[in-house]
Amino acid sequence: MNNREKDQLVHRVVEEIYEAHPALWDRFGQNGRDRTEEDNYHHIDHLYTAYEMNSAEYFLDYTTWLENVLTSRGVGTDLIIDNFERLVCHIKMMDWEPEQEKESFINHLKLALNSLRE
């Protein structure tokens, strides 16, 4: 994934989240939207590192940490799940080389989703 594709993915996901959950504007304002965008860049960076390390555990550890931080700030686990589901959906639709990287991202997100739902 090149930087342009990453920017487009993050933008689409964040736009969808704020369209689906308009109350987020009232709760967190522009700062919250900016943090959501920043978080999505971190999600992708951690997915890439997990792929490079061939370690699902790395992304699962990140997910646990993320959930602890966000829930302490009033962001529910349901929004993290929503975010990860949107990432899966959009990544599936992308043309991506190498295919192994794409599949790794999707698999790690699915494992994280299962963990968040437990």
Sequence and secondary structure as in RCSB ss.txt:
>XXXX:A:sequence
MNNREKDQLVHRVVEEIYEAHPALWDRFGQNGRDRTEEDNYHHIDHLYTAYEMNSAEYFLDYTTWLENVLTSRGV
GTDLIIDNFERLVCHIKMMDWEPEQEKESFINHLKLALNSLRE
>XXXX:A:secstr
  HHHHHHHHHHHHHHHHHH THHHHHHHHHHHHHHHHHHHHHHHHHHHHHHHT HHHHHHHHHHHHHHHHHTT 
 HHHHHHHHHHHHHHHHHS  SSHHHHHHHHHHHHHHHHHHH 
